[in-house]
Amino acid sequence: MIKISVMYPNNPGSTFNHEYYRDNHMPLVKARMGEKLKYYTVDKGLAGATPGSTPTYAAAGHLFCGSVEDFQQGFGPHAKEIMGDIPNYTDIAPMIQISEVMVS
């Protein structure tokens, strides 16, 4: 299994609408990817490593797929629509990482 992590750095002055991301954007991703997306999770940054520090990321979304090919087949045809929705919830450029899930 692979995980695609889409992380939004907590940049000073940036905005992020967590409710829109949770209630609209991620369900859109799931609807477009269909069975190629096994499940997803949504994280809201609360704090950094030290008490009272700000979180490194404002938010993150994690997509779980069977393989890189499954992700590409599910996401690719809808990339323009999905990426075009980003300005509806943030002005932060996402950072993306694809990882192999070693333990779940």
JOMO-V380934 format. One record per pair of residues at least 12 apart in sequence whose C-alpha atoms are under 6 Angstrom apart, sorted by the first residue. I is the first residue (numbers start at 1). GAP is how many residues later the second one is. If there is no record, write none. Layout:
# JOMO-V380934
I,GAP ; I,GAP
This chain:
# JOMO-V380934
1,64 ; 1,65 ; 1,66 ; 1,100 ; 2,62 ; 2,63 ; 2,65 ; 2,97 ; 2,98 ; 2,99 ; 3,60 ; 3,61 ; 3,95 ; 3,96 ; 4,58 ; 4,59 ; 4,93 ; 4,94 ; 5,56 ; 5,57 ; 5,91 ; 5,92 ; 6,54 ; 6,55 ; 6,89 ; 6,90 ; 7,53 ; 7,87 ; 7,88 ; 8,49 ; 8,50 ; 8,51 ; 8,52 ; 8,86 ; 9,48 ; 9,49 ; 10,46 ; 10,47 ; 10,48 ; 15,75 ; 16,73 ; 16,74 ; 17,72 ; 33,41 ; 33,42 ; 36,34 ; 36,38 ; 37,28 ; 38,26 ; 38,27 ; 39,25 ; 40,22 ; 40,23 ; 40,24 ; 41,20 ; 41,21 ; 42,18 ; 42,19 ; 43,16 ; 43,17 ; 44,15 ; 45,12 ; 45,13 ; 45,14
